Amino acid sequence: MILIKNSQKADKYESNTKTTKQKIIYSLLNKKPVHIDYLSEKSGLAPSRVSAAITGLEIKSLIKQHPGRHFSL
């Protein structure tokens, strides 16, 4: 299980996000954009699962998409 280290990040996350997959993806992100393949590799989730989690987090305005399928907080 991946733990969220930053308490403010955890508070924001806990109040807005529900699924385990979204929690995993959110915990891997910071202000520096990372590629979706990195998120899949580090989380151990299939790319389709990562995409679904990312979509949910984007809808909740918790993450941003950058050009080239890169994502950040």
C-alpha positions in Angstrom: 0.0 0.0 0.0 1.2 3.5 -0.9 1.0 6.1 1.9 0.5 9.8 1.3 3.4 11.7 3.0 2.3 15.3 2.9 -0.5 16.1 5.4 -2.0 18.9 3.4 -2.0 16.7 0.3 -3.6 13.9 2.3 -6.3 16.3 3.7 -7.2 17.5 0.2 -7.1 14.0 -1.2 -9.3 12.5 1.6 -12.0 15.1 1.2 -12.2 14.8 -2.6 -11.3 11.3 -3.7 -12.8 7.9 -3.1 -11.3 5.0 -5.0 -8.1 3.1 -4.2 -6.7 3.4 -7.7 -7.2 7.2 -7.6 -5.4 7.3 -4.2 -2.5 5.4 -5.6 -2.2 7.7 -8.7 -2.6 10.8 -6.6 0.1 9.8 -4.2 2.6 9.4 -7.1 2.0 13.0 -8.4 3.5 16.3 -7.4 4.0 19.7 -9.1 6.4 18.3 -11.7 4.5 16.7 -14.6 5.0 13.0 -15.1 4.1 10.8 -18.0 1.2 8.4 -17.8 3.6 5.5 -18.5 5.5 6.4 -15.4 2.3 6.3 -13.4 1.4 2.9 -14.7 4.9 1.5 -14.1 5.2 2.9 -10.5 1.7 2.0 -9.5 1.7 -1.5 -11.0 -1.7 -0.7 -12.6 -2.6 -1.4 -16.2 -2.6 1.7 -18.4 -6.4 1.5 -18.8 -6.8 1.6 -15.0 -4.4 4.5 -14.7 -6.4 6.4 -17.4 -9.7 5.7 -15.5 -8.2 6.9 -12.2 -6.7 10.0 -13.9 -10.1 10.9 -15.5 -11.8 10.7 -12.1 -9.1 12.9 -10.5 -9.3 15.4 -13.4 -13.1 15.6 -13.0 -12.6 16.4 -9.3 -10.1 19.1 -10.3 -7.3 17.5 -8.2 -4.8 17.1 -11.1 -3.9 18.8 -14.3 -3.0 17.4 -17.7 -0.1 18.8 -19.6 0.9 18.2 -23.3 2.1 14.7 -24.1 0.0 12.9 -21.6 1.9 14.3 -18.6 0.1 15.0 -15.3 0.7 17.0 -12.1 -1.0 18.3 -9.1 
